[in-house]
């Protein structure tokens, strides 16, 4: 399961979220990052409720970014670049330019869904989703690793059993 850091947060919400340094650090630690981007008269900016941190367009070219266009101008400026994964929404579900559904907490999920902020709702089965976007990517990466290890152990056990069944069949055919 893909784990996306929400605004660069890696161990919970923080005051310095959605800053270039915070985003770069989350990517360095191996996470994709959802970022909030505005386009103003001054250019491209990061910021959740308002444009706060000016950035160069080249910053947005990182393939690990999931770009939440915060105003229509950002969507218009960025959507046609096929190298970028952008989305814009008011509420509920947003479709990204790469074909994923950014899905608000508690709504139904499909294999192309990104479950947004699963920590905000209980009993939301995120297993059906392609990935999650969270303020706690380290927490969820540990959970995913444990689940993956369990699946790998089960798979290796099945492969081992299948191998030995095939060996027994070969031996029986010889005699």
Residue pairs with C-beta under 8 A, 6 or more apart in sequence:
1 126
1 129
1 130
1 131
1 132
1 144
2 32
2 114
2 130
2 131
2 132
3 31
3 32
3 131
3 132
3 134
3 137
3 140
3 141
3 144
4 31
4 32
4 33
4 34
4 66
4 114
4 131
4 132
4 133
4 134
4 137
5 23
5 26
5 31
5 32
5 33
5 34
5 133
5 134
5 135
5 137
6 17
6 34
6 116
6 117
6 133
6 134
6 135
7 17
7 18
7 22
7 23
7 33
7 34
7 35
7 36
7 48
7 135
8 17
8 18
8 19
8 22
8 23
8 24
8 25
8 26
8 33
8 35
9 17
9 22
9 26
9 134
9 135
9 136
9 137
10 25
10 26
10 29
10 31
10 136
10 137
10 138
11 136
11 138
11 139
12 135
12 136
13 135
14 22
16 22
17 48
18 35
18 36
18 46
18 47
18 48
18 52
18 53
19 46
19 53
20 46
20 53
20 55
20 59
23 33
23 35
23 46
23 65
26 33
26 137
27 33
27 62
27 64
31 64
31 137
31 141
32 64
32 65
32 66
32 131
33 64
33 65
33 66
34 65
34 66
34 68
34 133
35 46
35 60
35 65
35 66
35 67
35 68
36 46
36 47
36 48
36 68
36 70
37 44
37 45
37 46
37 55
37 60
37 67
37 68
37 69
37 70
37 74
37 78
38 44
38 45
38 46
38 47
38 50
38 51
38 70
38 71
38 73
38 74
39 45
39 71
39 73
39 74
39 76
39 77
39 78
40 51
40 73
42 51
42 54
43 54
43 55
43 56
43 57
44 54
44 55
44 56
44 57
44 59
44 60
44 74
44 77
45 51
45 52
45 53
45 54
45 55
46 52
46 53
46 55
47 53
47 70
48 70
51 70
60 67
60 78
60 84
61 83
61 84
63 83
63 85
65 84
65 85
66 85
66 87
66 96
66 102
66 114
66 133
67 74
67 78
67 84
67 85
67 86
67 87
68 86
68 87
68 88
68 102
69 75
69 78
69 79
69 86
69 87
69 88
70 88
72 88
74 86
74 88
75 86
75 88
78 84
78 86
79 86
79 97
82 97
84 97
85 96
85 97
85 98
85 100
86 96
86 97
87 94
87 95
87 96
87 97
87 102
88 94
89 102
91 104
92 104
92 107
93 101
93 102
93 103
93 104
93 107
94 101
94 102
95 101
95 102
96 102
96 114
99 112
100 112
100 113
100 114
100 130
100 131
101 110
101 112
101 113
101 114
102 114
102 116
102 133
103 109
103 113
103 114
103 115
103 116
103 129
104 116
104 117
105 115
105 116
105 117
105 118
105 120
105 121
105 124
106 121
106 124
109 115
109 125
109 126
109 128
109 129
110 128
110 129
111 128
111 129
111 130
112 130
113 128
113 129
113 130
114 129
114 130
114 131
114 132
114 133
115 124
115 126
115 129
115 131
115 132
115 133
116 132
116 133
117 133
117 134
117 135
118 124
118 126
118 132
118 134
118 140
119 134
119 135
119 136
126 132
132 140
134 140
